[in-house]
């Protein structure tokens, strides 16, 4: 009871904090609030719940891309069911609100008892699929009470999480209520078994299936092709200020004949784009080039949604986030194209990064000196380049298959009808 009271208080405080941020002019906070206004009537007007339905929930854009293979396979194998896709964060919803693979896309209401009850009353899902990290107490409890099967896919667990603490009983019970937990690795399974969770199994990470599917997509970026010309591209994706400062230092002193740089920052608000332009005085933005500005040797991507395709054009990829406490972003996206991947030193939380570094398909940089060393080797030693690139691509292809295991389980349990 005390834990639930603390949880509910935290939810209310979170809502108040978002409201204050919106009043202070924070765009993301305003989108978060506005997207949830009148959600009951909007769901009803959209016809949600009038047909058999599968509910898929992702926190944000990264989790959506991770769970996307499962969503799309559910749609293919169970066409009689509508797909409801929900997001917690604006960074997911605003990019994918028109995603054609779902029949309905909306924000997840704030996790209160009343919201959860009303949401499920309207949606009436036959199956709920949560991706990776989402553990909303009232929604999961309401689903459990109504005996609606709930799957967690691509779950990953670490010792420091609340489930494994003495005070984490409420959240351990949430895990026990899930119908099945598909985890990415053996370490996660052992942690769950250590707290008595038996309804779990290793499926692997559905991100491998998602990035492998990129090889079959035929999206092209003519402006990027024009920008590259006959030069090699260094594509730096999901960069943070620390990454950008390091790259700028290298760019200013390197012998970079025959190379151009594309930077896709993690944050693309106007003030940050200006900061990146200050580090690279010759840089132009993608939107400016699209409007007719002359490209130079540095291009800044000031939109969201291009990066997975952009990596296809890279000769070398740099994945940002490895100098911050949260760690690197998705290095599988460039690896699938058989590109050598450079990352910062903070990657230990990501098992795919740990494995790929150990295999020497990803190279870690801690500063200007070894960044320069790796760049020289990749640019001047074809054997080293080829081996590093091949390891990266093979690693992704060798780890496909999680989606198939999840769909096989759904078929065996007969949660859904094929009629």
WOVENRA-V844341 format. One line per field, one symbol per residue. ss: DSSP state (2 for helix, 1 for strand, 0 for the rest). psi: psi as a letter, one per 20 degrees, with the letter a starting at -180 (. if undefined). Layout:
BEGIN
ss: ???
psi: ???
END
This chain:
BEGIN
ss: 02222222222222222222222000222222220000222222200000001111110022222222222222222000011111100222222200000001111000002222222222200011111000002222222220001111111000000222000022222222200111100222222222000001110002222222222200000222222200011111111022222222222220000011111110000222222222200001122222000000011100000022222220011110000000000002222000011110000000222222222001110002222222222222022222222222222222000222222222222000000
psi: ggghggghghgghgghhhgghghjjoghggggghijpkhghhgghijpiiqpqppppqgagghghgighgghhghghmiipqpopqqhqhigghhjhjpiiqhpprqprqnrggggghghgghlqhppoqofiomoghghgggghjkpppppqkqpqqhiqhhjqhjkghhhhghhipgqoorhrhgggggghijjoilqrphapihghghhhhhiqkpqnhhgggggcjrqpoooqlqrhgghgghggghhiqnkpjqrpppnqgpjqghhhhgghhhnhiqqqghghhiiqpqcipppokrqiighhhhhiqhqqpprijjrhiaraoihghhhjlpppprainjhiohhggghghikiqpppiahgiggghggghhinhggggggggggghgghijrihghhghgggghilhqqi.
END
